[in-house]
Amino acid sequence: MLATLFYSLHDWFSPFNVFRYITFRTALAVITALLMSFIFAPYMIEKLKKFSLTQYVREDGPKNHLGKVGTPTMGGIIILLSILLSVLMWADLRNKYIWVMLAATTGFGIIGFMDDYLKITRQNSKGLGGWYKFGAQIILALIIGLLLYNDPLDPYASTLSIPFFKKWLIDMGWFYIPFSILVIVGSSNAVNLTDGIDGLAIGLIGIATLANGALVYISGHSGLAKYLHVIYLPGMGELTVFCGAIFGAALGFLWYNSYPAEVFMGDVGSLSLGGALGTLAVITKHEIVLAVVGGIFVIETISVILQVASYKLTRKRIFMMTPIHHHFELKGWPEPKVIVRFWIIGIILALLSLTTLKVR
């Protein structure tokens, strides 16, 4: 919106020409989303407290979490508003992929909002309920998958790219649609599972988004894509602006969500951010790389699956508690130590994902 307006003035005043550059607008998106978070957060935290939209803490969890009762939740609204406004201001709204990302982020955010609201306002409620929540996610992911699969201008619409190899591309045909659903829904729920202690999930989102932003920019740049043997996807570079908005919003929210948290993001934040990462991976053909850069999210999810399977089959638990970050808390690790160590692993995995570019 503003980017197009300012760039239209470049014939009159040449410095406005900088608004044509993705890197410049990405920097603006980061700053804008960050400032928006700082502006919205105090107001939203106060309103969430006023309407008693506060966190429920499970009694069988780590005892130190009982002190979190009463902390405002649904702070993901702050993240969503910051991302959406920043993207609408600085992205090229003629780019169809920007609208796909906006729809995915908002759609998963709405599902999360409904789940959060029902949990808080109805006593003993489990929110939307597993099947309703999961079903809504699948339907939304199916719509996104069909839109991308039927894109006549994308020659790689049904292609799976294998990292570490130059030209190892697998055409999955129509099977790419259920695969894309798995990636998007899986990513959304993986972030949701990880959002269990102060600042953990939003910090990892920021790390993953930085790495993804670099990959997206390279994929949309013909020269860099050719040099690094990456699939060149015209128009994808604009999604770097979206990544910038997510990173800025994540930084801003982390200011209030860091230990001890003043606000939690809730499902409205975790589902929307996870859905955004999954959709971004599907659009840019970095689905496998997502599993690397988001390795902590994958580990958290696997820990839950293994725990449930083990208990149903043997009536024994593998971990003291899942998701696995709770296991380390119960082993005696202070919460801040769990958070920082998981962030360190997240940074290492993000760097590893970037090495896939040069190894090809």
JOGIKA-V897656 format. One record per backbone hydrogen bond with DSSP energy under -1.0 kcal/mol. NH is the residue of the N-H (numbers start at 0). CO is the residue of the C=O. If there is no record, write none. Layout:
nh:NH co:CO
nh:NH co:CO
//
This chain:
nh:2 co:88
nh:4 co:0
nh:5 co:1
nh:6 co:2
nh:7 co:3
nh:8 co:5
nh:9 co:6
nh:12 co:8
nh:15 co:12
nh:16 co:13
nh:17 co:14
nh:18 co:15
nh:19 co:16
nh:20 co:17
nh:24 co:20
nh:25 co:21
nh:26 co:22
nh:27 co:23
nh:28 co:24
nh:29 co:25
nh:30 co:26
nh:31 co:27
nh:32 co:28
nh:33 co:29
nh:34 co:30
nh:35 co:31
nh:36 co:32
nh:37 co:33
nh:38 co:34
nh:39 co:35
nh:40 co:36
nh:43 co:39
nh:44 co:40
nh:45 co:41
nh:46 co:42
nh:47 co:43
nh:48 co:44
nh:49 co:45
nh:50 co:46
nh:51 co:48
nh:52 co:47
nh:53 co:51
nh:54 co:70
nh:60 co:57
nh:64 co:61
nh:65 co:62
nh:67 co:64
nh:68 co:65
nh:69 co:54
nh:70 co:67
nh:72 co:52
nh:74 co:263
nh:75 co:264
nh:76 co:73
nh:77 co:74
nh:79 co:75
nh:80 co:76
nh:81 co:77
nh:82 co:78
nh:83 co:79
nh:84 co:80
nh:85 co:81
nh:86 co:82
nh:87 co:83
nh:88 co:84
nh:89 co:85
nh:90 co:86
nh:92 co:90
nh:94 co:91
nh:99 co:95
nh:100 co:96
nh:101 co:97
nh:102 co:98
nh:103 co:99
nh:104 co:100
nh:105 co:101
nh:106 co:102
nh:107 co:103
nh:108 co:104
nh:109 co:105
nh:110 co:106
nh:111 co:107
nh:112 co:108
nh:113 co:109
nh:114 co:110
nh:115 co:111
nh:116 co:112
nh:117 co:113
nh:118 co:114
nh:119 co:115
nh:120 co:116
nh:121 co:117
nh:124 co:121
nh:132 co:128
nh:133 co:129
nh:134 co:130
nh:135 co:131
nh:136 co:132
nh:137 co:133
nh:138 co:134
nh:139 co:135
nh:140 co:136
nh:141 co:137
nh:142 co:138
nh:143 co:139
nh:144 co:140
nh:145 co:141
nh:146 co:142
nh:147 co:143
nh:148 co:144
nh:149 co:145
nh:150 co:147
nh:153 co:150
nh:156 co:153
nh:158 co:155
nh:159 co:169
nh:161 co:167
nh:164 co:161
nh:168 co:166
nh:169 co:159
nh:171 co:157
nh:174 co:171
nh:175 co:172
nh:176 co:173
nh:178 co:174
nh:179 co:175
nh:180 co:176
nh:181 co:177
nh:182 co:178
nh:183 co:179
nh:184 co:180
nh:185 co:181
nh:186 co:182
nh:187 co:183
nh:188 co:184
nh:189 co:185
nh:190 co:186
nh:191 co:187
nh:192 co:188
nh:193 co:189
nh:194 co:190
nh:195 co:193
nh:199 co:196
nh:202 co:198
nh:203 co:199
nh:204 co:200
nh:205 co:201
nh:206 co:202
nh:207 co:203
nh:208 co:204
nh:209 co:205
nh:210 co:206
nh:211 co:207
nh:212 co:208
nh:213 co:209
nh:214 co:210
nh:215 co:211
nh:216 co:212
nh:217 co:213
nh:218 co:214
nh:219 co:215
nh:220 co:217
nh:224 co:220
nh:225 co:221
nh:226 co:222
nh:227 co:223
nh:229 co:224
nh:232 co:218
nh:235 co:232
nh:238 co:235
nh:239 co:236
nh:240 co:237
nh:242 co:238
nh:243 co:239
nh:244 co:240
nh:245 co:241
nh:246 co:242
nh:247 co:243
nh:248 co:244
nh:249 co:245
nh:250 co:246
nh:251 co:247
nh:252 co:248
nh:253 co:249
nh:254 co:250
nh:255 co:252
nh:256 co:252
nh:257 co:253
nh:261 co:255
nh:263 co:71
nh:269 co:265
nh:270 co:266
nh:272 co:268
nh:273 co:269
nh:274 co:270
nh:275 co:271
nh:276 co:272
nh:277 co:273
nh:278 co:274
nh:279 co:275
nh:280 co:276
nh:281 co:277
nh:282 co:278
nh:283 co:279
nh:285 co:280
nh:289 co:285
nh:292 co:288
nh:293 co:289
nh:294 co:291
nh:297 co:293
nh:298 co:294
nh:299 co:295
nh:300 co:296
nh:301 co:297
nh:302 co:298
nh:303 co:299
nh:304 co:300
nh:305 co:301
nh:306 co:302
nh:307 co:303
nh:308 co:304
nh:309 co:305
nh:310 co:306
nh:311 co:307
nh:312 co:308
nh:313 co:309
nh:314 co:310
nh:325 co:322
nh:327 co:323
nh:328 co:324
nh:329 co:325
nh:330 co:326
nh:331 co:328
nh:332 co:327
nh:337 co:333
nh:338 co:334
nh:339 co:335
nh:340 co:336
nh:341 co:337
nh:342 co:338
nh:343 co:339
nh:344 co:340
nh:345 co:341
nh:346 co:342
nh:347 co:343
nh:348 co:344
nh:349 co:345
nh:350 co:346
nh:351 co:347
nh:352 co:348
nh:353 co:349
nh:354 co:350
nh:356 co:353
nh:358 co:354
//
